[in-house]
Amino acid sequence: MINNNNKTVAIIGFGPAGICSTKSSIENGLIPTVFEMSSELGGVWNPSIGKCWDNLTTNVSRYVMCFSDFDYHNDDYDIFPNYKTVYQYLINYVNHFQLKKYVEFNSKVIKVERIDSDSNTIVTTTSEEKEEKDKIIKITWINSNDNKTYSKIFDYLIVATGLFSKPQNSTMYENELKQFTGKIIHSQDYKNNEIYKEKNVLVLGSSTSACEISAEISMVTKKCIIVGHENSYIYSKLLPNENGSKLVPLDSLLFQRSKSYEQQSLPKDEFSKLKKQMNLKYCPNQSKEINPTSKIIVNTPTDKTLGFVASSSYIEQVENGFISVHCGNEFTIKSSSKKSIKISNCLGETHTEDNIDFVILCNGYQPDLSFFDETILNSIDYLPSDSKRPLCLYKNIFAPNSKNIAFISFFRSLFVAEVELMSRMITMIFSSKIPYPTEFEIKNGFINRGNNNINNNNDPPYFLVAGSTVLCDQIAKEIGVLPDFKKLKQSDPKLYDQLWNGYFTPATYRLVGNGSNPKVAKEMIEKVNKIYDKLCN
């Protein structure tokens, strides 16, 4: 393996994934240089980027939406932080660990090339004709301060630009909305509901952003309609605890380690039954058996994977008649005429909405890897229009035959623990502390489009049942930072109970192994479990 003395790593992007990749690089003896195209850190959480609306809050609580060795340090924050709170948290994290000095701000990467270190020529094939140790990375970027172009050679590259670089194809509904005379905006341009007062608005999409925006604007609109391809189960961010006496953050119930392992070990049929039971328990308004008069019943067959949405007020707004729902069965816009829009589904059903003033497109985002050449893009089966898996990688990280390039945050993670653990794995491999996966491992762990290998029943990686906690533990075990729970049960029963039966916390992964900080980890674990006990009892 390569000696990591003075080995350099380029990191593209300084949002959460780039931030923790920078810290992990330093922890493992690499020399990072971060290229951030804006003038500030934070990625999509950066207010100046403008991709968050004013009232956007996290889908999971702040006890989960944090890194493993640094909490929010302010108990006055809301349980589900506003995006500005998250942004301030990222600033505090970067300042605490002194990461800013490694960043080239206002620097847009325009080309990434793999160079043969012997001949100084560009590598144009992914075949293993030469040893990987002879291939290095050339980064070319433009600095917007002086408008000059620069280039530099690195040993490794971490791409941390993520899934939300730009809106999905803006021409997707160009023909269907060609005759529409109202205003069309993308969700990234939505800020608040002020301009929609007493207006008729159609929201296109069925994701969390579509539901949350619909819920917010429906408080002031004359009419709000949501049209979406898929059905989703809508989980409230606050769910009833085990005895139904209190409302607690959804992550305190759905990520508990003991339950996650129990669920994950079930046969496929039993897992499907459990999933249905959970959906009935937490989303009763969407069940025809429980609530036959509901306005948001899920009619999709139970064996079909459904989306997951966390929302505070969407269900209430639908049931109170403030939102009309046309979702599932591939509902979409068929045509338009002036301010009338015709929608249809795969069953041949059609419906026309008249006097529409605004259409808000919540059709998602896509990554931008335009700095790569075709050779690398082909090797990862790059399909930016696939919102669930635009890249096909080994464990969502490595491309075949490109051992010095890693990708991070290119799948829909639920919280930053997954991303942080991946950054630690990447930098431990790059610094030779753990081996690069074998050819056999890559072949068997390579994630093809439509197969995610993350949880049971081939659910999308953002589905909560039994997925994320087990995934994090699997990565942690592989890199040697997962506590031995059997030994811990004997040596420290209280800590074991907190980790196994209590609130999931990323601090678990700082108790042992590379980069461990047991003192800080135990303080964070103790704090979050005290809060958990208070919430539940």
C-alpha positions as CSV (number, residue, x, y, z in Angstrom):
1,M,0.0,0.0,0.0
2,I,1.0,3.6,-0.5
3,N,2.8,5.3,2.4
4,N,0.7,8.3,3.4
5,N,3.6,10.6,4.3
6,N,2.7,14.0,2.8
7,K,0.0,12.5,0.7
8,T,-2.5,15.0,-0.5
9,V,-6.2,14.8,-1.0
10,A,-8.4,17.2,-3.0
11,I,-12.0,17.6,-1.7
12,I,-14.6,19.2,-3.9
13,G,-17.4,20.8,-1.9
14,F,-17.5,22.2,1.7
15,G,-21.0,21.2,2.8
16,P,-21.5,18.6,5.6
17,A,-19.8,15.9,3.6
18,G,-16.8,18.0,2.6
19,I,-16.5,19.3,6.1
20,C,-16.3,15.9,7.8
21,S,-14.1,14.6,5.0
22,T,-11.6,17.5,5.7
23,K,-11.6,16.7,9.4
24,S,-11.2,12.9,8.8
25,S,-8.3,13.6,6.3
26,I,-6.4,15.5,9.0
27,E,-7.1,12.8,11.6
28,N,-5.6,10.3,9.3
29,G,-2.4,12.2,8.3
30,L,-3.5,13.4,4.9
31,I,-3.1,16.9,3.6
32,P,-6.4,18.2,2.4
33,T,-7.2,21.0,0.0
34,V,-10.9,21.9,-0.3
35,F,-12.4,23.5,-3.4
36,E,-15.6,25.4,-2.6
37,M,-17.2,27.3,-5.4
38,S,-19.1,29.8,-3.1
39,S,-17.6,32.3,-0.7
40,E,-19.0,30.4,2.4
41,L,-19.2,26.9,3.8
42,G,-22.4,24.8,4.3
43,G,-23.5,23.6,0.9
44,V,-27.3,23.5,0.6
45,W,-27.5,24.8,4.3
46,N,-25.8,28.0,3.3
47,P,-28.4,30.8,3.3
48,S,-26.7,32.6,0.5
49,I,-27.1,29.5,-1.8
50,G,-30.8,29.9,-1.5
51,K,-32.0,26.3,-1.7
52,C,-33.8,26.3,1.7
53,W,-37.0,28.1,2.3
54,D,-37.5,30.3,5.4
55,N,-39.2,27.7,7.6
56,L,-37.4,24.6,6.5
57,T,-36.5,22.3,9.4
58,T,-34.6,19.0,9.6
59,N,-36.5,15.7,9.2
60,V,-34.8,14.2,12.2
61,S,-34.0,15.7,15.6
62,R,-30.9,17.7,16.5
63,Y,-29.7,14.8,18.6
64,V,-29.2,12.8,15.4
65,M,-28.5,15.6,13.0
66,C,-25.0,16.2,14.3
67,F,-21.5,14.9,14.0
68,S,-20.1,12.2,16.4
69,D,-17.9,14.4,18.5
70,F,-19.6,17.8,18.5
71,D,-23.2,18.6,19.6
72,Y,-25.2,21.8,19.3
73,H,-24.1,23.2,22.7
74,N,-27.4,25.0,23.1
75,D,-30.4,23.3,24.7
76,D,-32.7,26.3,23.6
77,Y,-32.6,25.1,20.0
78,D,-35.8,23.5,18.7
79,I,-35.8,19.7,18.6
80,F,-36.0,19.9,14.8
81,P,-33.6,22.8,13.9
82,N,-34.3,25.4,11.3
83,Y,-31.8,25.4,8.4
84,K,-30.2,28.5,9.8
85,T,-29.5,26.7,13.1
86,V,-27.9,23.9,11.2
87,Y,-25.8,26.4,9.2
88,Q,-24.6,28.0,12.5
89,Y,-23.8,24.5,13.8
90,L,-21.6,23.8,10.8
91,I,-19.8,27.1,11.3
92,N,-19.2,26.3,14.9
93,Y,-17.9,22.8,14.0
94,V,-15.5,24.2,11.3
95,N,-14.2,26.9,13.8
96,H,-13.8,24.4,16.6
97,F,-11.7,22.0,14.6
98,Q,-9.9,24.9,12.6
99,L,-10.8,23.6,9.2
100,K,-11.2,26.8,7.3
101,K,-7.5,27.2,6.6
102,Y,-7.7,24.1,4.3
103,V,-10.4,25.7,2.0
104,E,-10.0,27.5,-1.3
105,F,-13.3,29.5,-1.4
106,N,-14.7,31.0,-4.6
107,S,-13.0,28.1,-6.5
108,K,-15.0,26.2,-9.1
109,V,-13.5,22.9,-10.3
110,I,-13.8,22.7,-14.0
111,K,-11.7,19.6,-14.8
112,V,-10.6,16.5,-13.1
113,E,-8.0,14.3,-14.9
114,R,-6.3,11.1,-13.9
115,I,-2.6,11.4,-14.8
116,D,0.0,8.8,-15.3
117,S,2.8,9.9,-12.9
118,D,5.6,8.4,-15.0
119,S,4.7,9.8,-18.4
120,N,2.6,12.8,-17.2
121,T,-0.1,11.8,-19.7
122,I,-3.9,11.7,-19.1
123,V,-5.3,8.3,-18.4
124,T,-8.2,7.7,-20.8
125,T,-9.1,4.1,-19.8
126,T,-10.3,2.4,-16.7
127,S,-8.4,-0.8,-17.4
128,E,-5.8,-2.0,-14.9
129,E,-2.8,-1.7,-17.4
130,K,-0.7,0.1,-14.8
131,E,-0.6,0.0,-11.0
132,E,-3.0,2.4,-9.3
133,K,0.0,3.8,-7.4
134,D,1.2,5.3,-10.7
135,K,-2.0,7.3,-11.2
136,I,-2.5,10.7,-9.7
137,I,-5.2,13.4,-9.9
138,K,-4.9,16.8,-11.7
139,I,-7.5,19.4,-10.5
140,T,-8.1,22.5,-12.6
141,W,-10.2,25.3,-11.2
142,I,-11.2,28.9,-11.7
143,N,-11.0,31.4,-8.9
144,S,-13.8,33.9,-9.1
145,N,-11.9,36.6,-7.2
146,D,-9.3,37.1,-9.9
147,N,-11.0,35.0,-12.7
148,K,-7.8,33.1,-13.2
149,T,-7.4,29.4,-13.9
150,Y,-5.2,27.2,-11.8
151,S,-4.1,23.5,-11.7
152,K,-2.6,21.3,-9.1
153,I,-1.7,17.6,-8.7
154,F,-3.1,15.5,-5.8
155,D,-2.7,11.9,-4.7
156,Y,-6.4,11.4,-4.0
157,L,-9.8,12.9,-4.6
158,I,-13.0,13.0,-2.6
159,V,-16.0,14.3,-4.4
160,A,-18.4,15.8,-1.8
161,T,-20.7,17.9,-4.0
162,G,-23.7,15.6,-3.3
163,L,-27.1,15.2,-4.9
164,F,-28.4,18.8,-4.8
165,S,-26.1,20.7,-7.2
166,K,-28.8,21.8,-9.6
167,P,-32.6,21.4,-10.2
168,Q,-33.7,18.4,-12.2
169,N,-34.1,19.0,-15.9
170,S,-36.1,22.3,-16.2
171,T,-37.4,21.2,-19.6
172,M,-39.0,18.1,-18.2
173,Y,-42.5,19.6,-18.4
174,E,-41.8,22.1,-21.1
175,N,-44.3,20.7,-23.6
176,E,-47.0,20.0,-21.0
177,L,-46.8,23.5,-19.6
178,K,-46.1,25.3,-22.9
179,Q,-49.6,26.9,-23.0
180,F,-49.7,27.7,-19.3
181,T,-49.9,31.4,-18.7
182,G,-49.4,31.4,-15.0
183,K,-46.0,31.5,-13.2
184,I,-43.8,28.4,-12.9
185,I,-41.1,28.2,-10.2
186,H,-38.8,25.5,-8.9
187,S,-38.8,24.6,-5.2
188,Q,-35.3,26.1,-4.8
189,D,-36.9,29.5,-5.5
190,Y,-39.7,29.1,-2.9
191,K,-39.0,31.1,0.3
192,N,-42.3,31.6,2.1
193,N,-46.1,31.6,1.4
194,E,-46.6,35.4,1.3
195,I,-47.1,35.8,-2.5
196,Y,-49.5,32.9,-2.6
197,K,-52.2,34.4,-0.4
198,E,-55.6,33.9,-2.0
199,K,-54.0,32.3,-5.1
200,N,-54.6,28.9,-6.7
201,V,-51.4,26.8,-6.6
202,L,-50.5,23.4,-8.1
203,V,-47.5,21.7,-6.5
204,L,-45.8,19.0,-8.7
205,G,-44.1,16.2,-6.7
206,S,-44.6,13.8,-3.8
207,S,-41.4,14.1,-1.8
208,T,-40.8,15.8,1.5
209,S,-40.3,19.2,0.0
210,A,-43.5,19.0,-2.1
211,C,-45.5,18.0,1.0
212,E,-43.9,20.6,3.3
213,I,-44.3,23.4,0.8
214,S,-47.9,22.4,0.1
215,A,-48.7,22.4,3.8
216,E,-47.2,25.8,4.3
217,I,-48.8,27.5,1.3
218,S,-52.2,25.9,1.9
219,M,-52.5,28.0,5.0
220,V,-53.0,31.1,2.8
221,T,-54.0,29.9,-0.6
222,K,-57.5,29.9,-2.1
223,K,-56.8,26.4,-3.5
224,C,-53.8,24.1,-3.3
225,I,-53.4,20.9,-5.3
226,I,-50.5,18.4,-5.1
227,V,-49.8,16.1,-8.0
228,G,-47.2,13.3,-7.7
229,H,-46.1,10.1,-9.4
230,E,-45.7,8.1,-6.2
231,N,-47.6,7.4,-3.0
232,S,-45.7,8.1,0.2
233,Y,-46.4,7.3,3.8
234,I,-46.5,10.6,5.7
235,Y,-44.9,10.2,9.1
236,S,-45.3,13.0,11.6
237,K,-42.0,14.3,13.0
238,L,-43.4,13.7,16.4
239,L,-44.8,10.2,17.1
240,P,-46.6,8.7,20.1
241,N,-44.2,6.9,22.5
242,E,-44.6,3.2,23.4
243,N,-47.5,3.8,25.8
244,G,-49.0,6.6,23.8
245,S,-48.7,9.1,26.6
246,K,-46.3,11.6,24.9
247,L,-45.1,12.7,21.5
248,V,-41.4,12.1,20.8
249,P,-39.1,12.7,17.8
250,L,-39.6,10.0,15.2
251,D,-35.9,9.1,15.3
252,S,-36.1,8.1,19.0
253,L,-38.5,5.3,18.0
254,L,-37.4,4.3,14.5
255,F,-33.6,4.2,15.0
256,Q,-33.4,2.4,18.3
257,R,-30.6,-0.1,17.9
258,S,-32.2,-3.1,19.6
259,K,-35.4,-2.8,17.4
260,S,-33.4,-2.1,14.3
261,Y,-31.4,-5.3,14.6
262,E,-34.5,-7.3,15.4
263,Q,-36.2,-6.0,12.3
264,Q,-33.2,-6.4,10.1
265,S,-33.0,-10.1,11.0
266,L,-36.5,-10.9,9.9
267,P,-37.2,-12.9,6.8
268,K,-38.5,-10.9,3.9
269,D,-42.2,-11.8,4.3
270,E,-42.1,-11.0,8.0
271,F,-40.3,-7.8,7.4
272,S,-42.9,-6.7,4.9
273,K,-45.6,-7.5,7.5
274,L,-43.8,-5.4,10.1
275,K,-43.4,-2.6,7.7
276,K,-47.1,-2.6,7.0
277,Q,-47.9,-2.7,10.8
278,M,-45.7,0.3,11.4
279,N,-47.3,2.2,8.6
280,L,-50.7,1.5,10.0
281,K,-49.6,2.4,13.5
282,Y,-48.0,5.7,12.6
283,C,-50.0,6.7,9.5
284,P,-53.5,5.5,10.4
285,N,-55.1,8.2,8.2
286,Q,-53.7,6.6,5.1
287,S,-55.3,3.2,5.8
288,K,-58.7,2.5,4.2
289,E,-59.4,-0.1,6.9
290,I,-58.8,2.3,9.8
291,N,-60.1,5.5,8.2
292,P,-62.3,4.8,5.1
293,T,-63.2,8.5,4.7
294,S,-59.6,9.7,4.7
295,K,-58.6,12.0,1.8
296,I,-55.1,10.5,1.6
297,I,-55.5,6.8,1.5
298,V,-52.6,4.8,0.1
299,N,-54.0,2.4,-2.6
300,T,-50.6,1.1,-3.8
301,P,-50.2,-2.7,-3.3
302,T,-48.4,-3.5,0.0
303,D,-45.6,-5.3,-1.8
304,K,-44.6,-2.2,-3.7
305,T,-42.0,0.1,-2.2
306,L,-43.4,3.5,-1.2
307,G,-41.7,6.7,-0.5
308,F,-41.2,8.1,3.0
309,V,-42.1,11.7,4.0
310,A,-41.6,13.4,7.4
311,S,-43.9,16.3,7.9
312,S,-45.4,18.2,10.8
313,S,-48.7,19.5,9.3
314,Y,-49.3,18.0,5.8
315,I,-51.8,15.3,6.9
316,E,-53.8,17.8,9.0
317,Q,-54.0,20.3,6.1
318,V,-55.2,17.5,3.7
319,E,-57.8,16.2,6.1
320,N,-59.1,19.7,6.8
321,G,-59.6,20.2,3.1
322,F,-56.9,22.7,2.4
323,I,-54.9,20.5,0.0
324,S,-56.4,18.3,-2.8
325,V,-54.2,15.3,-3.4
326,H,-53.6,13.5,-6.7
327,C,-50.7,11.2,-5.9
328,G,-49.7,7.6,-6.9
329,N,-50.4,5.6,-10.1
330,E,-47.9,7.9,-11.9
331,F,-50.1,11.0,-11.7
332,T,-48.5,13.8,-13.7
333,I,-49.3,16.9,-15.8
334,K,-50.7,15.9,-19.2
335,S,-51.3,19.3,-20.8
336,S,-52.2,23.0,-20.2
337,S,-54.2,25.8,-21.7
338,K,-53.9,29.3,-20.3
339,K,-54.6,28.8,-16.6
340,S,-56.1,25.3,-16.8
341,I,-53.9,22.2,-16.2
342,K,-55.0,18.7,-17.1
343,I,-53.5,15.9,-15.0
344,S,-53.6,12.1,-15.7
345,N,-52.4,8.8,-14.4
346,C,-51.4,5.4,-15.7
347,L,-55.0,4.1,-15.2
348,G,-56.2,6.6,-17.8
349,E,-57.9,8.8,-15.3
350,T,-57.8,12.5,-16.1
351,H,-58.7,15.6,-14.1
352,T,-58.6,19.4,-15.0
353,E,-57.7,22.1,-12.5
354,D,-58.8,25.6,-13.6
355,N,-57.6,29.1,-12.7
356,I,-54.1,28.0,-11.6
357,D,-51.9,31.0,-10.8
358,F,-48.7,29.2,-9.8
359,V,-47.0,25.9,-10.5
360,I,-44.3,24.9,-8.1
361,L,-42.0,22.2,-9.4
362,C,-40.8,19.9,-6.6
363,N,-39.2,17.4,-9.0
364,G,-35.9,17.4,-7.1
365,Y,-32.3,18.0,-7.8
366,Q,-29.4,16.2,-9.5
367,P,-25.7,16.1,-9.1
368,D,-23.3,18.0,-11.4
369,L,-20.1,16.0,-12.3
370,S,-19.4,17.9,-15.5
371,F,-15.7,18.3,-14.4
372,F,-15.2,14.5,-15.0
373,D,-14.4,13.0,-18.4
374,E,-16.5,10.3,-20.1
375,T,-14.2,7.5,-18.9
376,I,-14.9,8.1,-15.3
377,L,-18.6,8.9,-15.7
378,N,-19.2,5.7,-17.7
379,S,-17.4,3.6,-15.0
380,I,-20.0,4.8,-12.4
381,D,-23.0,4.5,-14.8
382,Y,-23.7,8.2,-14.2
383,L,-27.4,9.0,-14.8
384,P,-28.1,12.4,-13.1
385,S,-31.8,12.1,-13.8
386,D,-32.1,9.1,-11.5
387,S,-33.0,10.9,-8.3
388,K,-32.6,7.8,-6.1
389,R,-29.2,6.5,-7.5
390,P,-27.5,8.8,-10.0
391,L,-24.2,6.9,-9.5
392,C,-23.5,3.2,-9.2
393,L,-20.7,2.7,-6.7
394,Y,-19.2,0.1,-4.3
395,K,-20.9,0.8,-1.0
396,N,-22.0,4.2,-2.4
397,I,-18.4,5.3,-2.2
398,F,-15.9,3.8,-4.7
399,A,-15.9,3.6,-8.5
400,P,-14.4,0.5,-10.1
401,N,-10.8,0.8,-11.3
402,S,-10.3,4.3,-9.7
403,K,-8.8,3.5,-6.4
404,N,-7.7,7.1,-5.6
405,I,-11.2,8.6,-6.2
406,A,-14.0,8.4,-3.7
407,F,-17.6,9.8,-3.7
408,I,-19.5,10.8,-0.6
409,S,-23.1,11.9,0.0
410,F,-24.4,10.7,-3.4
411,F,-27.3,8.7,-1.9
412,R,-30.2,10.0,0.2
413,S,-28.8,9.7,3.8
414,L,-31.1,10.4,6.7
415,F,-28.5,12.0,9.0
416,V,-24.9,13.0,9.0
417,A,-23.7,9.9,10.9
418,E,-23.7,7.8,7.7
419,V,-21.8,10.5,5.8
420,E,-19.3,11.0,8.6
421,L,-18.6,7.3,8.9
422,M,-18.0,7.1,5.1
423,S,-15.6,10.0,5.3
424,R,-13.7,8.1,8.0
425,M,-13.6,4.9,5.9
426,I,-12.4,6.8,2.8
427,T,-9.5,8.6,4.6
428,M,-8.5,5.5,6.5
429,I,-8.2,3.6,3.2
430,F,-6.3,6.5,1.5
431,S,-3.9,6.7,4.5
432,S,-3.4,2.9,4.4
433,K,-4.8,2.3,7.9
434,I,-7.3,-0.2,6.4
435,P,-6.9,-2.0,3.1
436,Y,-8.8,-1.0,-0.1
437,P,-11.6,-3.5,-0.8
438,T,-10.5,-6.6,-2.7
439,E,-11.7,-7.3,-6.3
440,F,-14.1,-10.0,-4.9
441,E,-15.5,-7.5,-2.3
442,I,-16.1,-4.9,-4.9
443,K,-17.8,-7.3,-7.3
444,N,-20.1,-8.5,-4.5
445,G,-20.7,-5.1,-2.9
446,F,-21.1,-3.1,-6.1
447,I,-24.5,-1.4,-6.0
448,N,-26.3,-1.5,-9.3
449,R,-29.1,0.7,-10.3
450,G,-32.3,-0.5,-8.6
451,N,-30.4,-2.6,-6.0
452,N,-29.2,-0.8,-2.9
453,N,-28.0,-3.6,-0.5
454,I,-28.8,-1.4,2.5
455,N,-31.8,-2.9,4.1
456,N,-34.3,-5.6,3.8
457,N,-36.8,-5.8,0.9
458,N,-34.8,-3.5,-1.4
459,D,-36.3,-0.4,0.0
460,P,-34.8,3.0,-1.0
461,P,-31.9,4.0,1.3
462,Y,-34.0,6.7,2.9
463,F,-36.7,4.3,4.2
464,L,-36.4,4.3,8.0
465,V,-37.3,0.8,9.1
466,A,-34.2,-1.1,10.2
467,G,-32.0,0.6,7.6
468,S,-29.9,3.5,8.8
469,T,-28.8,2.3,12.3
470,V,-27.7,-1.1,10.9
471,L,-25.9,0.5,8.0
472,C,-24.0,2.9,10.3
473,D,-23.0,0.0,12.5
474,Q,-21.8,-2.1,9.5
475,I,-19.5,0.7,8.4
476,A,-18.3,1.4,11.9
477,K,-17.5,-2.3,12.4
478,E,-15.6,-2.4,9.2
479,I,-13.4,0.5,10.2
480,G,-13.0,-0.6,13.8
481,V,-15.0,2.1,15.6
482,L,-18.0,0.0,16.7
483,P,-18.1,-0.9,20.4
484,D,-18.2,-4.6,21.3
485,F,-21.8,-4.6,22.7
486,K,-21.4,-8.1,24.3
487,K,-18.3,-7.0,26.2
488,L,-19.9,-3.6,27.0
489,K,-22.9,-5.3,28.5
490,Q,-20.6,-6.9,31.1
491,S,-18.2,-4.1,31.7
492,D,-20.6,-1.1,31.6
493,P,-24.3,-2.1,31.8
494,K,-25.5,1.4,32.0
495,L,-23.7,2.5,28.8
496,Y,-24.7,-0.7,27.1
497,D,-28.4,0.0,27.9
498,Q,-28.1,3.6,26.6
499,L,-26.6,2.4,23.3
500,W,-28.7,-0.7,22.8
501,N,-32.1,0.4,24.1
502,G,-31.8,4.2,24.2
503,Y,-31.7,7.1,21.8
504,F,-29.5,6.5,18.7
505,T,-26.5,8.9,18.7
506,P,-23.6,9.3,16.4
507,A,-21.3,9.7,19.5
508,T,-21.4,5.8,19.7
509,Y,-18.7,5.8,17.0
510,R,-16.2,7.9,19.0
511,L,-16.0,5.4,22.0
512,V,-13.3,3.2,20.5
513,G,-10.9,2.8,17.5
514,N,-9.4,5.3,15.1
515,G,-10.2,9.0,16.0
516,S,-11.9,8.0,19.3
517,N,-12.7,10.5,22.0
518,P,-14.4,8.5,24.8
519,K,-14.8,11.5,27.2
520,V,-16.7,13.6,24.7
521,A,-18.6,10.6,23.4
522,K,-19.8,9.5,26.8
523,E,-20.8,13.1,27.6
524,M,-22.9,13.3,24.4
525,I,-24.4,9.8,25.0
526,E,-25.4,10.7,28.6
527,K,-26.9,14.0,27.6
528,V,-29.0,12.7,24.8
529,N,-30.3,9.8,26.9
530,K,-31.3,12.1,29.7
531,I,-33.3,14.1,27.2
532,Y,-34.7,10.8,25.7
533,D,-35.8,9.7,29.2
534,K,-37.4,13.0,29.9
535,L,-39.3,13.0,26.5
536,C,-40.6,9.4,26.9
537,N,-41.5,9.4,30.6
